């Protein structure tokens, strides 16, 4: 895409959990930390290509989402 002179966008699904270690969530938090770090490196590599790199990082949410249905 970038080689053809076109612009593009890469969107990763991260989480604020990647920045805040939590008990019994090492794999999840580590994966989200990797996504953040990888996207920063990729953003630097693609900075002059017309391709933007973004990480969506939602924060904590209520565990009981069924209360919204009442």
Jmol script that loads the backbone (N, CA, C; Angstrom):
load data "model"
ATOM      1  N   UNK A   1       0.815  -1.186   0.000  1.00  0.00           N
ATOM      2  CA  UNK A   1       0.000   0.000   0.000  1.00  0.00           C
ATOM      3  C   UNK A   1       0.863   1.255   0.000  1.00  0.00           C
ATOM      4  N   UNK A   2       1.805   1.325   0.919  1.00  0.00           N
ATOM      5  CA  UNK A   2       2.657   2.506   1.019  1.00  0.00           C
ATOM      6  C   UNK A   2       3.551   2.648  -0.210  1.00  0.00           C
ATOM      7  N   UNK A   3       3.932   1.540  -0.801  1.00  0.00           N
ATOM      8  CA  UNK A   3       4.805   1.597  -1.978  1.00  0.00           C
ATOM      9  C   UNK A   3       4.084   2.172  -3.185  1.00  0.00           C
ATOM     10  N   UNK A   4       2.782   2.094  -3.186  1.00  0.00           N
ATOM     11  CA  UNK A   4       1.999   2.626  -4.303  1.00  0.00           C
ATOM     12  C   UNK A   4       1.662   4.099  -4.108  1.00  0.00           C
ATOM     13  N   UNK A   5       2.195   4.703  -3.039  1.00  0.00           N
ATOM     14  CA  UNK A   5       1.929   6.107  -2.790  1.00  0.00           C
ATOM     15  C   UNK A   5       0.613   6.356  -2.090  1.00  0.00           C
ATOM     16  N   UNK A   6       0.025   5.318  -1.535  1.00  0.00           N
ATOM     17  CA  UNK A   6      -1.242   5.466  -0.835  1.00  0.00           C
ATOM     18  C   UNK A   6      -1.006   5.497   0.668  1.00  0.00           C
ATOM     19  N   UNK A   7      -1.975   6.024   1.379  1.00  0.00           N
ATOM     20  CA  UNK A   7      -1.889   6.101   2.839  1.00  0.00           C
ATOM     21  C   UNK A   7      -2.640   4.921   3.444  1.00  0.00           C
ATOM     22  N   UNK A   8      -2.345   4.641   4.695  1.00  0.00           N
ATOM     23  CA  UNK A   8      -3.023   3.545   5.367  1.00  0.00           C
ATOM     24  C   UNK A   8      -2.995   3.716   6.866  1.00  0.00           C
ATOM     25  N   UNK A   9      -3.676   2.806   7.527  1.00  0.00           N
ATOM     26  CA  UNK A   9      -3.774   2.871   8.976  1.00  0.00           C
ATOM     27  C   UNK A   9      -3.745   1.457   9.548  1.00  0.00           C
ATOM     28  N   UNK A  10      -2.965   1.266  10.603  1.00  0.00           N
ATOM     29  CA  UNK A  10      -2.932  -0.006  11.325  1.00  0.00           C
ATOM     30  C   UNK A  10      -3.448   0.272  12.723  1.00  0.00           C
ATOM     31  N   UNK A  11      -4.445  -0.509  13.150  1.00  0.00           N
ATOM     32  CA  UNK A  11      -5.046  -0.336  14.467  1.00  0.00           C
ATOM     33  C   UNK A  11      -4.878  -1.621  15.265  1.00  0.00           C
ATOM     34  N   UNK A  12      -4.220  -1.515  16.409  1.00  0.00           N
ATOM     35  CA  UNK A  12      -4.042  -2.658  17.303  1.00  0.00           C
ATOM     36  C   UNK A  12      -5.010  -2.532  18.468  1.00  0.00           C
ATOM     37  N   UNK A  13      -5.461  -3.666  18.954  1.00  0.00           N
ATOM     38  CA  UNK A  13      -6.318  -3.709  20.140  1.00  0.00           C
ATOM     39  C   UNK A  13      -5.451  -4.026  21.349  1.00  0.00           C
ATOM     40  N   UNK A  14      -5.128  -2.999  22.119  1.00  0.00           N
ATOM     41  CA  UNK A  14      -4.315  -3.167  23.320  1.00  0.00           C
ATOM     42  C   UNK A  14      -5.175  -3.068  24.556  1.00  0.00           C
ATOM     43  N   UNK A  15      -4.560  -2.727  25.660  1.00  0.00           N
ATOM     44  CA  UNK A  15      -5.279  -2.544  26.912  1.00  0.00           C
ATOM     45  C   UNK A  15      -4.378  -1.798  27.879  1.00  0.00           C
ATOM     46  N   UNK A  16      -4.989  -1.024  28.745  1.00  0.00           N
ATOM     47  CA  UNK A  16      -4.236  -0.342  29.788  1.00  0.00           C
ATOM     48  C   UNK A  16      -3.576  -1.369  30.708  1.00  0.00           C
ATOM     49  N   UNK A  17      -4.083  -2.597  30.694  1.00  0.00           N
ATOM     50  CA  UNK A  17      -3.510  -3.679  31.505  1.00  0.00           C
ATOM     51  C   UNK A  17      -2.062  -3.976  31.111  1.00  0.00           C
ATOM     52  N   UNK A  18      -1.675  -3.622  29.906  1.00  0.00           N
ATOM     53  CA  UNK A  18      -0.293  -3.813  29.488  1.00  0.00           C
ATOM     54  C   UNK A  18       0.671  -2.889  30.201  1.00  0.00           C
ATOM     55  N   UNK A  19       0.135  -1.847  30.808  1.00  0.00           N
ATOM     56  CA  UNK A  19       0.972  -0.889  31.530  1.00  0.00           C
ATOM     57  C   UNK A  19       0.900  -1.082  33.041  1.00  0.00           C
ATOM     58  N   UNK A  20      -0.042  -1.915  33.494  1.00  0.00           N
ATOM     59  CA  UNK A  20      -0.250  -2.130  34.929  1.00  0.00           C
ATOM     60  C   UNK A  20      -0.256  -3.626  35.222  1.00  0.00           C
ATOM     61  N   UNK A  21       0.850  -4.179  35.706  1.00  0.00           N
ATOM     62  CA  UNK A  21       0.882  -5.611  36.000  1.00  0.00           C
ATOM     63  C   UNK A  21      -0.169  -5.999  37.032  1.00  0.00           C
ATOM     64  N   UNK A  22      -0.757  -7.160  36.849  1.00  0.00           N
ATOM     65  CA  UNK A  22      -1.781  -7.637  37.779  1.00  0.00           C
ATOM     66  C   UNK A  22      -1.550  -9.085  38.157  1.00  0.00           C
ATOM     67  N   UNK A  23      -1.967  -9.427  39.339  1.00  0.00           N
ATOM     68  CA  UNK A  23      -1.815 -10.796  39.834  1.00  0.00           C
ATOM     69  C   UNK A  23      -2.648 -11.763  39.008  1.00  0.00           C
ATOM     70  N   UNK A  24      -2.071 -12.907  38.665  1.00  0.00           N
ATOM     71  CA  UNK A  24      -2.709 -13.984  37.905  1.00  0.00           C
ATOM     72  C   UNK A  24      -3.155 -13.555  36.504  1.00  0.00           C
ATOM     73  N   UNK A  25      -2.524 -12.533  35.959  1.00  0.00           N
ATOM     74  CA  UNK A  25      -2.838 -12.098  34.601  1.00  0.00           C
ATOM     75  C   UNK A  25      -1.571 -11.861  33.792  1.00  0.00           C
ATOM     76  N   UNK A  26      -0.529 -12.598  34.109  1.00  0.00           N
ATOM     77  CA  UNK A  26       0.779 -12.370  33.479  1.00  0.00           C
ATOM     78  C   UNK A  26       0.736 -12.507  31.960  1.00  0.00           C
ATOM     79  N   UNK A  27       0.068 -13.531  31.461  1.00  0.00           N
ATOM     80  CA  UNK A  27       0.050 -13.743  30.013  1.00  0.00           C
ATOM     81  C   UNK A  27      -0.736 -12.633  29.319  1.00  0.00           C
ATOM     82  N   UNK A  28      -1.901 -12.304  29.837  1.00  0.00           N
ATOM     83  CA  UNK A  28      -2.721 -11.244  29.239  1.00  0.00           C
ATOM     84  C   UNK A  28      -1.985  -9.907  29.279  1.00  0.00           C
ATOM     85  N   UNK A  29      -1.495  -9.534  30.460  1.00  0.00           N
ATOM     86  CA  UNK A  29      -0.810  -8.254  30.603  1.00  0.00           C
ATOM     87  C   UNK A  29       0.463  -8.210  29.763  1.00  0.00           C
ATOM     88  N   UNK A  30       1.200  -9.313  29.722  1.00  0.00           N
ATOM     89  CA  UNK A  30       2.417  -9.370  28.914  1.00  0.00           C
ATOM     90  C   UNK A  30       2.129  -9.234  27.429  1.00  0.00           C
ATOM     91  N   UNK A  31       1.053  -9.860  26.978  1.00  0.00           N
ATOM     92  CA  UNK A  31       0.664  -9.758  25.570  1.00  0.00           C
ATOM     93  C   UNK A  31       0.290  -8.332  25.212  1.00  0.00           C
ATOM     94  N   UNK A  32      -0.455  -7.683  26.084  1.00  0.00           N
ATOM     95  CA  UNK A  32      -0.859  -6.298  25.833  1.00  0.00           C
ATOM     96  C   UNK A  32       0.348  -5.354  25.893  1.00  0.00           C
ATOM     97  N   UNK A  33       1.308  -5.640  26.759  1.00  0.00           N
ATOM     98  CA  UNK A  33       2.540  -4.842  26.810  1.00  0.00           C
ATOM     99  C   UNK A  33       3.332  -5.003  25.510  1.00  0.00           C
ATOM    100  N   UNK A  34       3.358  -6.220  24.982  1.00  0.00           N
ATOM    101  CA  UNK A  34       4.031  -6.471  23.712  1.00  0.00           C
ATOM    102  C   UNK A  34       3.385  -5.658  22.587  1.00  0.00           C
ATOM    103  N   UNK A  35       2.059  -5.653  22.543  1.00  0.00           N
ATOM    104  CA  UNK A  35       1.353  -4.908  21.502  1.00  0.00           C
ATOM    105  C   UNK A  35       1.740  -3.437  21.553  1.00  0.00           C
ATOM    106  N   UNK A  36       1.798  -2.874  22.748  1.00  0.00           N
ATOM    107  CA  UNK A  36       2.169  -1.465  22.899  1.00  0.00           C
ATOM    108  C   UNK A  36       3.596  -1.224  22.402  1.00  0.00           C
ATOM    109  N   UNK A  37       4.533  -2.056  22.844  1.00  0.00           N
ATOM    110  CA  UNK A  37       5.931  -1.908  22.457  1.00  0.00           C
ATOM    111  C   UNK A  37       6.126  -2.124  20.950  1.00  0.00           C
ATOM    112  N   UNK A  38       5.494  -3.148  20.407  1.00  0.00           N
ATOM    113  CA  UNK A  38       5.591  -3.453  18.980  1.00  0.00           C
ATOM    114  C   UNK A  38       5.049  -2.303  18.136  1.00  0.00           C
ATOM    115  N   UNK A  39       3.919  -1.736  18.566  1.00  0.00           N
ATOM    116  CA  UNK A  39       3.319  -0.656  17.791  1.00  0.00           C
ATOM    117  C   UNK A  39       4.195   0.596  17.790  1.00  0.00           C
ATOM    118  N   UNK A  40       4.872   0.862  18.899  1.00  0.00           N
ATOM    119  CA  UNK A  40       5.784   2.008  18.955  1.00  0.00           C
ATOM    120  C   UNK A  40       6.929   1.812  17.959  1.00  0.00           C
ATOM    121  N   UNK A  41       7.510   0.610  17.950  1.00  0.00           N
ATOM    122  CA  UNK A  41       8.598   0.317  17.014  1.00  0.00           C
ATOM    123  C   UNK A  41       8.113   0.404  15.565  1.00  0.00           C
ATOM    124  N   UNK A  42       6.942  -0.158  15.296  1.00  0.00           N
ATOM    125  CA  UNK A  42       6.391  -0.139  13.940  1.00  0.00           C
ATOM    126  C   UNK A  42       6.077   1.290  13.505  1.00  0.00           C
ATOM    127  N   UNK A  43       5.569   2.101  14.426  1.00  0.00           N
ATOM    128  CA  UNK A  43       5.279   3.513  14.123  1.00  0.00           C
ATOM    129  C   UNK A  43       6.548   4.233  13.668  1.00  0.00           C
ATOM    130  N   UNK A  44       7.667   3.960  14.336  1.00  0.00           N
ATOM    131  CA  UNK A  44       8.937   4.586  13.948  1.00  0.00           C
ATOM    132  C   UNK A  44       9.394   4.103  12.576  1.00  0.00           C
ATOM    133  N   UNK A  45       9.219   2.821  12.304  1.00  0.00           N
ATOM    134  CA  UNK A  45       9.641   2.274  11.013  1.00  0.00           C
ATOM    135  C   UNK A  45       8.812   2.816   9.856  1.00  0.00           C
ATOM    136  N   UNK A  46       7.543   3.095  10.119  1.00  0.00           N
ATOM    137  CA  UNK A  46       6.636   3.515   9.050  1.00  0.00           C
ATOM    138  C   UNK A  46       6.378   5.023   9.014  1.00  0.00           C
ATOM    139  N   UNK A  47       7.109   5.794   9.802  1.00  0.00           N
ATOM    140  CA  UNK A  47       6.799   7.219   9.968  1.00  0.00           C
ATOM    141  C   UNK A  47       6.790   8.017   8.667  1.00  0.00           C
ATOM    142  N   UNK A  48       7.576   7.651   7.699  1.00  0.00           N
ATOM    143  CA  UNK A  48       7.621   8.394   6.436  1.00  0.00           C
ATOM    144  C   UNK A  48       6.869   7.706   5.299  1.00  0.00           C
ATOM    145  N   UNK A  49       6.083   6.688   5.628  1.00  0.00           N
ATOM    146  CA  UNK A  49       5.433   5.898   4.586  1.00  0.00           C
ATOM    147  C   UNK A  49       3.987   6.301   4.315  1.00  0.00           C
ATOM    148  N   UNK A  50       3.418   7.160   5.165  1.00  0.00           N
ATOM    149  CA  UNK A  50       2.008   7.493   5.007  1.00  0.00           C
ATOM    150  C   UNK A  50       1.092   6.531   5.742  1.00  0.00           C
ATOM    151  N   UNK A  51       1.667   5.581   6.457  1.00  0.00           N
ATOM    152  CA  UNK A  51       0.886   4.619   7.241  1.00  0.00           C
ATOM    153  C   UNK A  51       0.984   5.011   8.707  1.00  0.00           C
ATOM    154  N   UNK A  52      -0.167   5.171   9.358  1.00  0.00           N
ATOM    155  CA  UNK A  52      -0.180   5.490  10.781  1.00  0.00           C
ATOM    156  C   UNK A  52      -0.447   4.231  11.590  1.00  0.00           C
ATOM    157  N   UNK A  53       0.102   4.192  12.785  1.00  0.00           N
ATOM    158  CA  UNK A  53      -0.064   3.051  13.685  1.00  0.00           C
ATOM    159  C   UNK A  53      -0.691   3.560  14.978  1.00  0.00           C
ATOM    160  N   UNK A  54      -1.777   2.933  15.386  1.00  0.00           N
ATOM    161  CA  UNK A  54      -2.511   3.354  16.575  1.00  0.00           C
ATOM    162  C   UNK A  54      -2.819   2.136  17.435  1.00  0.00           C
ATOM    163  N   UNK A  55      -2.786   2.338  18.753  1.00  0.00           N
ATOM    164  CA  UNK A  55      -3.196   1.288  19.690  1.00  0.00           C
ATOM    165  C   UNK A  55      -4.393   1.806  20.468  1.00  0.00           C
ATOM    166  N   UNK A  56      -5.480   1.085  20.411  1.00  0.00           N
ATOM    167  CA  UNK A  56      -6.656   1.387  21.206  1.00  0.00           C
ATOM    168  C   UNK A  56      -6.446   0.728  22.565  1.00  0.00           C
ATOM    169  N   UNK A  57      -6.450   1.511  23.644  1.00  0.00           N
ATOM    170  CA  UNK A  57      -6.137   0.985  24.975  1.00  0.00           C
ATOM    171  C   UNK A  57      -7.275   1.256  25.960  1.00  0.00           C
ATOM    172  N   UNK A  58      -8.322   0.434  25.926  1.00  0.00           N
ATOM    173  CA  UNK A  58      -9.404   0.618  26.880  1.00  0.00           C
ATOM    174  C   UNK A  58      -8.925   0.365  28.305  1.00  0.00           C
ATOM    175  N   UNK A  59      -9.574   1.007  29.245  1.00  0.00           N
ATOM    176  CA  UNK A  59      -9.231   0.839  30.651  1.00  0.00           C
ATOM    177  C   UNK A  59     -10.144  -0.173  31.330  1.00  0.00           C
ATOM    178  N   UNK A  60     -10.142  -0.151  32.656  1.00  0.00           N
ATOM    179  CA  UNK A  60     -10.973  -1.097  33.410  1.00  0.00           C
ATOM    180  C   UNK A  60     -12.458  -0.896  33.105  1.00  0.00           C
ATOM    181  N   UNK A  61     -13.197  -1.972  33.252  1.00  0.00           N
ATOM    182  CA  UNK A  61     -14.644  -1.900  33.054  1.00  0.00           C
ATOM    183  C   UNK A  61     -15.335  -2.698  34.138  1.00  0.00           C
ATOM    184  N   UNK A  62     -16.604  -2.458  34.272  1.00  0.00           N
ATOM    185  CA  UNK A  62     -17.385  -3.208  35.248  1.00  0.00           C
ATOM    186  C   UNK A  62     -17.462  -4.670  34.847  1.00  0.00           C
ATOM    187  N   UNK A  63     -17.263  -5.561  35.765  1.00  0.00           N
ATOM    188  CA  UNK A  63     -17.317  -7.003  35.458  1.00  0.00           C
ATOM    189  C   UNK A  63     -18.744  -7.463  35.167  1.00  0.00           C
ATOM    190  N   UNK A  64     -19.718  -6.936  35.876  1.00  0.00           N
ATOM    191  CA  UNK A  64     -21.101  -7.369  35.725  1.00  0.00           C
ATOM    192  C   UNK A  64     -21.808  -6.469  34.722  1.00  0.00           C
ATOM    193  N   UNK A  65     -21.716  -6.815  33.443  1.00  0.00           N
ATOM    194  CA  UNK A  65     -22.323  -5.988  32.403  1.00  0.00           C
ATOM    195  C   UNK A  65     -23.820  -6.233  32.302  1.00  0.00           C
ATOM    196  N   UNK A  66     -24.325  -7.261  32.962  1.00  0.00           N
ATOM    197  CA  UNK A  66     -25.767  -7.545  32.886  1.00  0.00           C
ATOM    198  C   UNK A  66     -26.580  -6.484  33.612  1.00  0.00           C
ATOM    199  N   UNK A  67     -25.969  -5.712  34.517  1.00  0.00           N
ATOM    200  CA  UNK A  67     -26.710  -4.674  35.237  1.00  0.00           C
ATOM    201  C   UNK A  67     -27.183  -3.583  34.286  1.00  0.00           C
ATOM    202  N   UNK A  68     -26.512  -3.408  33.171  1.00  0.00           N
ATOM    203  CA  UNK A  68     -26.924  -2.391  32.190  1.00  0.00           C
ATOM    204  C   UNK A  68     -28.200  -2.802  31.464  1.00  0.00           C
ATOM    205  N   UNK A  69     -28.522  -4.077  31.497  1.00  0.00           N
ATOM    206  CA  UNK A  69     -29.714  -4.570  30.789  1.00  0.00           C
ATOM    207  C   UNK A  69     -30.979  -4.453  31.621  1.00  0.00           C
ATOM    208  N   UNK A  70     -30.838  -4.156  32.885  1.00  0.00           N
ATOM    209  CA  UNK A  70     -32.014  -4.098  33.765  1.00  0.00           C
ATOM    210  C   UNK A  70     -32.798  -2.828  33.593  1.00  0.00           C
TER     211      UNK A  70
END
end "model"
wireframe off; spacefill off
backbone 0.3
color backbone group
